[in-house]
């Protein structure tokens, strides 16, 4: 994995690991992350303690290359959502693969990525609060090359940013993206009338605020079936284009290109197709913000990608990079195995983990498609299995996860393994 950019004397490879970190064997003396491969740990040999969340290096590289090919084919850009992993190492991997920038959801996330030298950040949220605005102003004033964008969706938001940035002495204009929403959704104006009011207010503060483009997020649009959800996404993207039609080139005074940004990890194919059609007198840059593509998963995003296949996705499929490993610690009832992992270790907000395989010494791995995780406690998982499934106390169980965002945040350290499950590196997270 590429070494992240050093900034303010921080360097992840120098990060010291010891047995106070979950996933590091007890009794391990402190050592820098850069030396982790020297321990020659292997997951199948149980060299690391379980439960253990791991990342497969080959899947990460495959997914990164697959997204890069998609972007090149459609001539669009990406600012991957850093909130997914909050790992400067993975952000550096994405930037090295050609990412235009990194997206953050909070100013605290911006702070992390700035510490590691990320030069362009979209804050896909409103910039609110004295300390948050102060920090952004100071960063912009201190580094003329820092390219920063934030969102507005109200007249009050425009006035607040104009007033506070002037009071704090911002030495250049703050770049703004208009946030478009939908009924029942999160932030963003719902109607063209609301958009017109915000646009009009921005025109009063051209000396302080620079309109740079249009933004939206379609990932939380839901419906009873995938076809209806996809149509609602298309309708929403049409609304973003209607808002753009309310603007004139002079509204983008000082920008070389306008930004059209949407596209989480579920419908980015629809975003690419819809925004490709946009015509405007100024050059445009379509910026996706997908975050979960880099790891994919074994349920939620697997299902989304299968829906993309029905919409004409071409080429290879994304691969699940995450696995979580645990032991069978008890078989207290017929057909029920209790595993040594729980809510503190793996995501459970959308779907429970998916059993993948049983590993036992030198025996061939046993596929577990007929098994199911039915419930999680803090440190226990309930896995049901058929009568003829060969499971015993002490077996190693590998599971896939669903929803990467709530997997990363449970682990400070995540080992990176090759296809033989040798530990070749480690990923640090900063939640």
C-alpha positions in Angstrom: 0.0 0.0 0.0 1.3 3.4 -0.9 2.6 5.5 1.9 0.3 8.4 2.7 1.5 11.9 2.3 3.3 13.2 5.4 1.8 16.3 6.9 2.5 18.0 10.3 5.0 15.2 11.1 2.3 12.5 11.1 3.2 9.2 9.4 1.0 6.2 9.6 3.8 3.6 9.0 5.4 4.9 12.2 2.2 4.3 14.2 3.0 2.0 17.1 0.9 -1.1 17.6 0.8 -3.2 20.7 -1.5 -5.6 22.5 -3.8 -2.8 23.6 -5.1 -2.6 20.0 -7.9 -5.0 19.1 -6.5 -7.6 16.6 -3.0 -7.6 18.0 -1.9 -10.8 19.9 -1.5 -10.5 23.7 2.1 -10.0 24.8 3.2 -8.3 21.6 5.7 -5.6 22.2 5.2 -2.2 20.6 6.3 -2.1 16.9 5.7 0.3 14.0 3.1 -0.6 11.5 5.7 -0.5 8.8 7.2 -3.7 10.3 4.0 -5.7 10.5 4.9 -8.0 7.6 8.0 -9.0 9.5 5.9 -10.9 12.1 4.8 -13.3 9.3 1.4 -13.7 10.8 -1.2 -15.8 9.1 -4.9 -15.8 9.8 -5.5 -19.5 9.1 -2.8 -20.4 11.6 -4.6 -18.3 14.2 -1.6 -16.1 14.6 -4.0 -13.2 15.4 -6.8 -13.2 18.0 -10.4 -13.5 16.9 -12.8 -11.9 16.3 -10.8 -10.3 13.5 -12.0 -8.0 10.8 -9.6 -8.2 7.8 -9.3 -6.7 4.3 -8.2 -8.7 1.3 -5.6 -6.8 -0.7 -6.5 -8.4 -4.0 -10.1 -7.3 -3.7 -9.2 -3.7 -2.8 -6.9 -3.5 -5.8 -9.5 -5.1 -8.1 -12.3 -2.7 -7.0 -10.0 0.3 -7.3 -9.1 -0.6 -10.8 -12.7 -1.4 -11.8 -13.9 2.0 -10.6 -11.0 3.7 -12.4 -12.0 2.0 -15.7 -15.6 3.1 -15.2 -14.6 6.7 -14.6 -12.3 6.7 -17.7 -15.0 5.2 -19.8 -17.6 7.8 -18.8 -15.1 10.7 -18.6 -16.1 11.6 -15.1 -14.3 12.1 -11.8 -14.6 10.8 -8.2 -14.1 12.3 -4.8 -14.6 9.1 -2.7 -16.5 9.5 0.5 -13.8 9.3 3.2 -16.4 8.7 6.0 -16.7 5.1 4.7 -13.2 4.2 5.9 -11.7 7.2 7.7 -8.3 5.8 6.7 -5.7 8.1 5.2 -4.0 5.1 3.7 -7.1 4.1 1.7 -7.6 7.7 0.8 -4.1 7.8 -0.5 -4.8 4.6 -2.5 -7.8 6.2 -4.1 -6.0 9.5 -4.8 -3.1 7.5 -6.4 -5.6 5.8 -8.6 -6.7 9.2 -9.9 -9.4 10.4 -7.5 -10.1 14.1 -8.0 -10.5 14.7 -4.3 -11.9 13.2 -1.1 -15.3 13.8 0.4 -16.0 14.3 4.1 -19.3 14.4 6.0 -18.1 16.5 9.0 -15.4 19.0 9.7 -13.7 16.6 12.1 -13.3 14.3 9.1 -11.9 17.2 7.1 -9.4 17.7 10.0 -8.2 14.2 9.7 -7.6 14.2 6.0 -6.0 17.6 6.1 -3.5 16.3 8.7 -2.4 13.8 6.1 -2.2 16.3 3.3 -5.3 15.8 1.2 -5.4 18.8 -1.1 -9.0 18.8 -2.2 -12.0 18.1 0.0 -15.8 18.3 -0.6 -17.7 18.7 2.7 -20.9 17.1 1.6 -22.8 18.8 4.3 -23.6 22.3 5.6 -20.8 24.2 7.2 -22.3 25.3 10.5 -20.9 26.4 13.8 -18.2 28.8 15.1 -15.4 26.3 15.5 -16.0 24.5 12.2 -16.1 27.7 10.2 -13.0 29.1 12.1 -11.0 26.0 11.3 -11.9 26.0 7.6 -11.1 29.7 7.3 -7.7 29.1 8.9 -6.9 26.2 6.7 -7.8 28.1 3.5 -5.8 31.2 4.6 -2.8 29.0 5.5 -2.7 27.0 2.3 -3.5 28.7 -1.0 -3.6 25.3 -2.7 -6.2 23.8 -0.4 -9.3 23.4 -2.6 -12.5 23.2 -0.4 -16.2 23.0 -1.2 -19.2 23.0 1.2 -23.0 23.0 0.7 -25.8 25.5 1.2 -29.6 24.9 0.9 -31.1 28.0 2.5 -31.0 31.8 2.6 -30.0 31.6 6.3 -27.1 29.3 5.4 -25.8 31.7 2.8 -26.0 34.7 5.1 -24.4 32.8 8.0 -21.4 31.8 5.8 -21.0 35.3 4.3 -21.1 36.9 7.7 -18.8 34.6 9.6 -16.2 34.2 6.9 -15.9 38.0 6.6 -15.7 38.3 10.4 -12.9 35.6 10.5 -11.0 37.3 7.8 -11.2 34.7 5.0 -8.7 35.9 2.3 -10.5 34.3 -0.7 -14.0 33.4 -1.6 -15.5 30.2 -0.2 -16.6 27.7 -2.8 -20.2 26.7 -2.6 -22.3 23.9 -4.0 -26.1 24.2 -4.1 -27.6 21.2 -2.2 -30.7 19.7 -3.8 -32.9 17.5 -1.7 -36.2 15.6 -2.0 -39.3 15.2 0.0 -38.7 13.1 3.1 -34.9 13.2 2.6 -32.1 14.9 4.4 -30.7 18.4 3.6 -31.4 20.3 0.4 -34.1 22.4 -1.0 -37.2 20.6 -2.2 -38.6 23.0 -4.8 -37.3 25.3 -7.6 -38.8 28.2 -5.7 -36.6 27.5 -2.7 -33.6 27.1 -5.1 -34.3 30.4 -6.7 -34.3 32.1 -3.3 -30.9 30.7 -2.4 -29.5 31.6 -5.8 -30.8 35.1 -5.4 -29.2 35.5 -2.0 -25.8 34.1 -3.3 -25.8 36.9 -5.9 -25.7 39.4 -3.0 -22.4 37.9 -1.7 -20.4 37.3 -4.8 -17.4 39.0 -3.1 -17.3 36.4 -0.4 -19.0 33.2 -1.7 -18.2 31.5 -5.0 -20.9 29.3 -6.5 -19.1 26.3 -7.9 -21.8 23.9 -8.8 -24.8 21.6 -7.9 -24.8 18.7 -5.5 -27.2 16.0 -4.4 -27.3 12.6 -2.8 -29.6 9.9 -4.2 -28.4 7.0 -2.0 -31.1 7.2 0.6 -34.0 7.2 -1.9 -36.1 4.1 -1.2 -39.0 2.3 -2.8 -40.8 -1.1 -2.5 -38.9 -2.5 -5.4 -35.6 -1.8 -7.2 -37.2 -0.6 -10.4 -39.3 2.0 -8.6 -36.3 3.2 -6.6 -34.3 3.6 -9.8 -37.0 5.6 -11.3 -37.2 7.9 -8.3 -33.4 8.4 -8.5 -33.8 9.4 -12.2 -36.6 11.8 -11.3 -34.4 13.3 -8.5 -31.4 13.7 -10.9 -33.8 15.5 -13.3 -34.6 18.0 -10.5 -30.8 18.7 -10.1 -30.7 19.5 -13.8 -33.7 21.8 -13.4 -31.9 23.7 -10.7 -28.9 24.1 -12.9 -31.1 25.5 -15.6 -32.0 28.3 -13.2 -28.4 29.5 -13.3 -26.5 31.7 -15.7 -22.8 31.6 -16.6 -22.2 34.8 -14.6 -23.5 33.1 -11.5 -20.3 31.0 -11.6 -18.0 34.0 -11.8 -14.4 33.0 -11.2 -14.7 29.2 -11.7 -13.1 27.4 -14.6 -15.7 24.6 -14.6 -19.0 23.8 -12.9 -19.2 20.8 -10.6 -22.1 18.4 -10.9 -21.8 16.0 -7.9 -23.9 13.1 -6.8 -23.5 9.3 -6.9 -23.1 7.2 -3.8 -22.2 3.5 -4.2 -25.7 2.3 -5.1 -26.7 4.3 -8.2 -23.6 5.9 -9.5 -24.3 4.4 -13.0 -27.5 6.3 -13.2 -25.8 9.5 -12.1 -23.1 9.1 -14.8 -25.7 8.5 -17.5 -27.9 11.4 -16.4 -25.2 14.0 -15.9 -23.6 13.1 -19.2 -26.6 14.6 -20.9 -26.2 18.0 -19.2 -25.5 21.0 -21.5 -24.3 24.3 -20.1 -22.3 27.2 -21.5 -19.4 26.5 -19.2 -17.3 23.3 -19.0 -18.6 20.8 -16.5 -17.0 18.2 -14.2 -19.2 15.3 -13.0 -17.9 14.2 -9.6 -19.2 10.9 -8.1 -18.8 10.5 -4.3 -19.0 6.7 -4.0 -17.2 5.5 -0.9 -18.1 1.8 -0.4 -17.0 0.6 -3.8 -13.4 0.1 -2.6 -14.4 -2.7 -0.2 -17.8 -3.6 -1.6 -19.6 -6.2 0.7 -21.4 -9.5 0.9 -25.0 -8.4 1.0 -26.1 -4.8 0.7 -23.8 -3.5 -2.0 -23.7 -6.9 -3.7 -27.5 -6.6 -4.1 -27.1 -3.0 -5.5 -24.5 -4.2 -8.0 -26.7 -7.0 -9.1 -29.3 -4.3 -9.8 -26.7 -2.4 -11.9 -26.2 -5.5 -14.0 -29.9 -5.4 -14.9 -29.4 -1.7 -15.9 -26.6 -2.6 -18.3 -23.4 -2.7 -16.2 -20.7 -4.1 -18.4 -17.5 -5.9 -17.4 -16.3 -7.3 -14.1 -18.1 -7.2 -10.8 -16.9 -5.7 -7.6 -15.5 -8.1 -5.0 -16.1 -8.2 -1.2 -12.8 -7.2 0.5 -14.1 -7.5 4.0 -14.2 -10.7 6.1 -14.8 -11.1 9.8 -13.4 -14.2 11.5 -14.5 -15.8 14.7 -14.6 -19.2 16.6 -17.4 -21.5 17.3 -17.4 -21.3 21.1 -20.5 -23.3 21.9 -23.1 -25.5 20.3 -25.7 -25.4 23.1 -28.6 -26.6 21.1 -29.1 -28.7 18.0 -28.5 -26.6 14.9 -27.2 -23.5 16.8 -23.6 -22.4 17.0 -22.5 -19.4 19.1 -19.6 -17.5 17.6 -17.1 -15.2 19.3 -18.1 -12.0 17.6 -20.9 -9.5 18.1 -22.2 -6.0 17.6 -18.9 -4.5 18.9 -17.1 -6.2 16.0 -19.3 -6.1 12.8 -22.1 -4.1 11.2 -25.7 -4.9 11.9 -27.6 -1.8 10.8 -28.8 -3.2 7.5 -28.0 -6.9 7.4 -26.3 -9.4 9.7 -23.0 -11.1 8.6 -23.1 -13.7 5.9 -21.4 -17.1 6.8 -18.8 -17.9 4.1 -16.7 -20.8 5.2 -15.5 -23.1 8.0 -11.8 -23.6 8.5 -10.4 -26.5 10.6 -6.7 -27.2 10.6 -5.5 -28.7 7.3 -8.9 -29.8 6.2 -10.4 -28.2 3.1 -12.6 -25.2 3.8 -16.3 -26.0 4.1 -18.7 -23.6 2.4 -21.5 -22.4 4.7 -24.2 -21.1 2.3 -26.8 -23.1 4.3 -25.9 -21.4 7.6 -27.3 -18.1 8.8 -26.5 -15.5 11.4 -29.8 -14.8 13.0 -28.9 -12.5 15.9 -26.0 -10.6 17.5 -25.3 -9.6 21.1 -22.4 -7.4 22.0 -19.9 -10.3 21.9 -21.9 -13.2 20.6 -23.3 -14.3 17.2 -26.1 -16.8 16.8 -25.5 -19.0 13.7 -28.1 -21.7 12.7 -26.9 -24.7 10.7 -28.5 -27.8 9.2 -28.3 -31.1 10.9 -25.8 -32.6 8.5 -23.4 -29.6 8.6 -20.0 -30.5 10.1 -19.4 -27.9 12.8 -17.5 -28.3 16.0 -16.2 -26.4 19.0 -13.2 -24.3 18.0 -13.9 -24.2 14.3 -12.8 -21.0 12.5 -15.8 -19.3 10.8 -15.3 -16.6 8.1 -18.2 -14.3 7.4 -18.9 -11.5 5.0 -20.3 -8.2 6.2 -22.9 -5.8 5.0 -22.4 -2.0 4.9 -18.7 -1.1 5.1 -19.3 2.2 6.8 -20.3 0.6 10.1 -17.6 -2.1 9.8 -14.6 0.3 9.7 -15.7 2.4 12.7 -15.4 -0.6 15.0 -11.7 -1.2 14.4 -8.7 1.1 14.9 -6.5 -1.5 13.1 -7.5 -3.8 10.3 -5.0 -6.3 8.9 -4.5 -6.4 5.2 -4.0 -10.0 3.9 -3.0 -11.6 0.6 -4.9 -14.5 -0.9 -3.1 -17.0 1.4 -4.2 -14.9 4.4 -0.7 -13.8 5.2 -0.7 -10.4 6.9 1.1 -8.1 4.5 0.1 -4.7 5.9 -2.4 -2.9 8.1 -5.0 -0.2 7.8 -5.5 2.4 10.5 -8.7 4.2 10.9 -9.4 7.7 12.5 -13.0 7.8 13.7 
